[in-house]
Amino acid sequence: MITLDNITKYFHKGSVNEVFALDSINLKIAEGDFVTVIGSNGAGKSTLLNCIAGGFFPDTGKLTIAGKDVTGWPEHKRASLISRVFQDPLLGTCPSATIEQNMALAILRGKVRGLGKGVKAKDRTRFRSELEKLGLGLEERLLDKVGLLSGGQRQALTMLMATMIKPQVLLLDEHIAALDPKTASQILHLTQDIVGGQNLTTLMITHNMKHAIAFGNRLIMLHQGRILFDVQGEEKKNLTVKDLLEQFYKAQGEELAMDSMLLS
């Protein structure tokens, strides 16, 4: 579903602030893969997602999605293939519009939009049915403005909106990082249900190693713009947090010197 062939990316190239953000990334992601992406700050996690989404063009390399060479496609054109959920619950929805108006926009993703009625009666029935699955009572609040919702409610709604029209690729950029632990857990399990139910090809960035191990069928560790570790299937299921840390330090030519590092 996704192929990155020798992708490199510099920021501020040639200046004192030059950053080598992606270092010759070669990656193939199969249809239906649920990939968790971990790494230290500045490892290139969000840069990788931005590259796939079209936030910038790579300096070298080729990117294909669903068999299409999208390397030169701008972000708005790739939106017909990709849905994305951001860390900030305020992104991904229009706060001044109602829940049903936001959902009406979501089902038009990738389609030509005309001057017809924004929210149709048949669509409203579908919206209620979809919202009932969240178990948050939002099906009774279709006319409420999204800005009135809590962060967790907005993120749940955003997840739903991002997948009402099945995308070729779903990108989750630390989409639970701004939520409290209980709400984050709810959104993670909602994510698992949606991704599994639709067999969505998904990349999910997380800083939580336990989440990276528990969710998805494949795990990728990035560091300094390079893929240090790529594991899937049964091997991934048997991983522990200590295993991941040992792989990280091994790749850096260092040793996991003390148990206190596990707590960092």
C-alpha positions as CSV (number, residue, x, y, z in Angstrom):
1,M,0.0,0.0,0.0
2,I,2.9,2.4,0.8
3,T,6.4,2.3,-0.6
4,L,9.1,4.8,0.3
5,D,12.2,4.3,-1.9
6,N,15.4,6.0,-0.7
7,I,13.5,9.0,0.8
8,T,15.8,11.8,2.2
9,K,14.8,15.2,3.6
10,Y,16.9,18.1,4.8
11,F,15.5,21.2,6.5
12,H,17.5,24.5,6.3
13,K,20.0,22.8,4.0
14,G,23.3,24.6,3.7
15,S,22.7,26.8,6.8
16,V,24.0,26.5,10.3
17,N,20.6,25.1,11.3
18,E,20.7,22.3,8.8
19,V,18.8,19.2,9.9
20,F,19.0,15.8,8.1
21,A,15.4,14.7,9.0
22,L,15.1,11.6,6.9
23,D,18.1,9.5,6.0
24,S,17.6,7.3,3.0
25,I,14.4,5.7,4.2
26,N,13.4,2.5,2.5
27,L,10.0,1.1,3.7
28,K,7.2,-1.0,2.4
29,I,3.9,-1.2,4.2
30,A,1.4,-3.8,3.1
31,E,-2.3,-3.2,2.8
32,G,-4.0,-3.7,6.2
33,D,-0.8,-3.2,8.2
34,F,-1.2,-1.4,11.5
35,V,2.2,0.1,12.2
36,T,3.2,1.7,15.4
37,V,6.1,4.2,15.1
38,I,8.3,5.1,18.1
39,G,11.5,7.0,18.6
40,S,13.1,9.8,20.7
41,N,12.3,13.5,20.2
42,G,13.6,14.6,16.8
43,A,13.9,11.0,15.5
44,G,11.9,11.8,12.4
45,K,8.5,10.3,13.4
46,S,6.3,13.3,12.5
47,T,8.5,14.1,9.5
48,L,7.9,10.6,8.2
49,L,4.1,11.1,8.4
50,N,4.3,14.6,6.9
51,C,6.3,13.2,4.0
52,I,3.6,10.6,3.4
53,A,0.8,13.2,3.8
54,G,2.4,15.7,1.5
55,G,3.4,18.3,4.0
56,F,6.6,18.7,2.0
57,F,8.4,17.1,-0.9
58,P,11.4,14.9,-0.3
59,D,14.8,16.0,-1.5
60,T,15.4,12.6,-3.1
61,G,13.5,9.3,-3.5
62,K,10.1,8.1,-4.6
63,L,6.8,7.6,-2.7
64,T,3.9,5.5,-3.9
65,I,0.5,5.0,-2.3
66,A,-1.9,2.3,-3.6
67,G,0.3,1.9,-6.7
68,K,0.2,5.7,-7.5
69,D,3.4,7.7,-7.6
70,V,2.5,10.6,-5.3
71,T,6.0,12.0,-4.8
72,G,5.1,15.3,-6.5
73,W,1.5,15.5,-5.4
74,P,0.6,18.4,-3.1
75,E,-1.1,17.7,0.2
76,H,-4.6,18.6,-0.9
77,K,-4.4,16.1,-3.8
78,R,-3.2,13.3,-1.5
79,A,-6.2,13.9,0.8
80,S,-8.2,11.8,-1.5
81,L,-6.1,8.8,-0.4
82,I,-5.1,9.8,3.2
83,S,-6.9,10.6,6.4
84,R,-5.0,12.1,9.3
85,V,-5.7,12.6,13.0
86,F,-3.5,15.0,14.9
87,Q,-2.3,15.3,18.5
88,D,-4.3,18.5,19.1
89,P,-8.0,17.7,19.5
90,L,-8.7,21.2,18.2
91,L,-7.4,20.2,14.8
92,G,-9.4,18.0,12.4
93,T,-12.8,19.6,13.1
94,C,-14.4,23.0,12.7
95,P,-15.3,24.2,16.2
96,S,-17.9,26.8,15.1
97,A,-19.8,24.2,13.0
98,T,-22.2,21.6,14.5
99,I,-21.4,18.0,14.8
100,E,-23.6,17.1,11.8
101,Q,-22.1,19.8,9.7
102,N,-18.6,18.5,10.5
103,M,-19.7,15.0,9.6
104,A,-21.3,16.2,6.4
105,L,-17.9,17.7,5.3
106,A,-16.2,14.4,6.2
107,I,-18.3,12.3,3.9
108,L,-17.4,14.6,1.0
109,R,-13.6,14.0,1.3
110,G,-12.2,13.4,-2.1
111,K,-15.4,14.2,-3.9
112,V,-16.5,17.2,-6.0
113,R,-18.6,19.6,-3.9
114,G,-21.5,21.5,-5.3
115,L,-24.1,23.9,-4.0
116,G,-26.5,21.4,-2.6
117,K,-27.9,21.3,0.9
118,G,-25.1,20.7,3.4
119,V,-26.8,18.2,5.7
120,K,-29.3,15.9,4.1
121,A,-32.0,13.9,6.0
122,K,-30.6,10.5,4.9
123,D,-27.1,11.6,6.0
124,R,-28.4,12.6,9.4
125,T,-29.7,9.1,10.0
126,R,-26.3,7.7,9.1
127,F,-24.6,10.2,11.4
128,R,-26.7,9.1,14.4
129,S,-25.9,5.5,13.7
130,E,-22.2,6.1,13.5
131,L,-22.1,8.2,16.6
132,E,-24.0,5.6,18.6
133,K,-21.0,3.3,18.1
134,L,-18.9,5.7,20.2
135,G,-21.0,5.3,23.2
136,L,-20.6,9.0,24.2
137,G,-24.2,10.2,23.6
138,L,-23.1,12.4,20.7
139,E,-26.0,11.1,18.6
140,E,-28.3,13.2,20.7
141,R,-26.1,16.4,20.2
142,L,-26.0,16.6,16.4
143,L,-26.9,20.3,16.5
144,D,-24.2,21.2,19.2
145,K,-21.2,23.1,18.0
146,V,-18.0,20.9,18.1
147,G,-16.3,23.6,20.1
148,L,-18.5,22.6,23.1
149,L,-17.1,19.1,23.2
150,S,-14.4,17.9,25.5
151,G,-11.0,16.9,24.1
152,G,-11.8,13.2,24.2
153,Q,-15.1,13.7,22.6
154,R,-13.6,15.8,19.8
155,Q,-10.8,13.2,19.2
156,A,-13.4,10.4,19.1
157,L,-15.4,12.4,16.6
158,T,-12.3,13.1,14.5
159,M,-11.4,9.4,14.4
160,L,-14.9,8.7,13.2
161,M,-14.8,11.5,10.6
162,A,-11.4,10.4,9.3
163,T,-12.8,6.9,8.5
164,M,-16.4,7.4,7.4
165,I,-15.1,7.3,3.9
166,K,-12.5,4.6,4.0
167,P,-9.1,6.0,3.2
168,Q,-6.3,4.1,1.6
169,V,-4.0,5.2,4.5
170,L,-4.8,6.5,8.0
171,L,-2.1,8.5,9.8
172,L,-2.3,9.0,13.5
173,D,0.2,11.6,14.8
174,E,0.3,11.1,18.6
175,H,-3.4,11.4,18.6
176,I,-3.8,10.5,22.3
177,A,-0.9,12.6,23.6
178,A,-3.0,15.5,24.7
179,L,-5.6,13.4,26.6
180,D,-5.8,12.2,30.1
181,P,-4.9,8.5,30.7
182,K,-8.5,7.2,31.0
183,T,-9.6,9.1,27.9
184,A,-6.5,8.1,26.0
185,S,-7.2,4.5,26.7
186,Q,-10.7,4.8,25.4
187,I,-9.5,6.5,22.2
188,L,-6.9,3.8,21.7
189,H,-9.4,1.0,21.9
190,L,-11.7,2.9,19.6
191,T,-8.8,3.2,17.2
192,Q,-8.2,-0.5,17.4
193,D,-11.9,-1.2,16.7
194,I,-12.0,1.1,13.7
195,V,-8.7,0.0,12.2
196,G,-9.5,-3.6,12.6
197,G,-13.1,-3.3,11.5
198,Q,-12.1,-1.7,8.2
199,N,-8.7,-3.3,7.7
200,L,-7.2,0.1,7.4
201,T,-3.5,0.6,6.5
202,T,-2.4,2.7,9.5
203,L,0.7,4.4,10.9
204,M,0.4,5.5,14.5
205,I,3.1,7.5,16.2
206,T,3.3,7.1,20.0
207,H,5.8,7.9,22.7
208,N,4.4,5.1,24.9
209,M,6.4,1.9,24.3
210,K,3.7,-0.3,26.0
211,H,1.1,1.1,23.5
212,A,3.6,0.5,20.6
213,I,3.9,-3.1,21.6
214,A,0.2,-3.7,22.5
215,F,-1.4,-2.2,19.4
216,G,-0.8,-3.0,15.7
217,N,0.9,-5.9,13.9
218,R,4.2,-4.1,13.2
219,L,6.5,-1.8,15.0
220,I,9.1,0.6,13.6
221,M,11.7,2.5,15.7
222,L,13.2,5.6,14.3
223,H,16.4,7.5,15.4
224,Q,18.0,10.5,13.7
225,G,16.0,9.9,10.6
226,R,16.9,6.3,10.2
227,I,14.9,3.0,10.8
228,L,16.7,1.3,13.6
229,F,14.3,-1.6,14.2
230,D,11.4,-3.1,12.3
231,V,9.5,-6.0,13.7
232,Q,6.1,-7.6,13.1
233,G,4.0,-10.7,13.8
234,E,4.8,-13.1,16.6
235,E,8.1,-11.4,17.2
236,K,6.4,-8.2,17.9
237,K,3.9,-9.8,20.2
238,N,6.7,-11.2,22.3
239,L,8.5,-7.9,22.7
240,T,8.9,-6.1,26.1
241,V,9.8,-2.5,26.8
242,K,13.3,-3.7,27.9
243,D,13.7,-5.4,24.5
244,L,13.0,-2.2,22.7
245,L,15.4,-0.2,24.9
246,E,18.1,-2.8,24.4
247,Q,17.6,-2.7,20.6
248,F,17.9,1.1,20.7
249,Y,21.2,1.1,22.6
250,K,22.5,-1.8,20.6
251,A,21.9,0.2,17.4
252,Q,23.8,3.1,18.9
253,G,26.7,0.9,19.9
254,E,25.9,1.5,23.6
255,E,24.9,-0.8,26.4
256,L,21.8,-0.5,28.6
257,A,24.0,0.2,31.6
258,M,21.5,0.5,34.4
259,D,17.9,-0.4,35.2
260,S,17.0,3.2,35.9
261,M,17.1,3.8,32.2
262,L,13.9,1.8,31.9
263,L,12.1,4.4,33.9
264,S,13.0,7.3,31.7
